[in-house]
Amino acid sequence: IMLLAVLCVVFGVLPQLGIDIVRPAQEAVMNSGGYISAVLGGA
């Protein structure tokens, strides 16, 4: 029963946190992806 309550809280909070976490993560991935392709292209 505790686990169920924890899951409810987690899934209730995740959408808000998820947006804050995913946006910067996507930007970081895009930036590192561009950096990697630039390095590979330069090499």
N, C-alpha and C positions, 0 to 999 in steps of 0.2 A: 504493500500500500504506500509506503514511503517512496519507493522507486517511482510509482505512478505519479505521485505528487511532484517529485523532482523533475520527471519528464515533462509534466504540464508546465512547470515554471520555465524549464529550459526552452521548450518550444514556444512559450509565450514571449520569452526575451530574445530568442535567436533572430527573429526577423529584424528587430531593431539593431542588434549587435551585428548581425550578418551583413547588413548594408554598410555599416561603418567599417567592417573588416574586409569585405569583398572588394569594395571600390579601390582602396589603396593597394590591395593585393593585386588587383587586375592591372592597375597602373604600373606597379613594380614589375609585374611579369612582362608587360608591354615594353617597358624601358629596358629591362635586362634582355628581352628578346631582340630589341633593336641593337643593343650593345653587342650581343653575341653575333648577330648577323654581320655587324660592322667589322668585328674582329675576324670572323671567318672570311668575309669579303676582302679584308685587308691582307689576310694571310694567303 
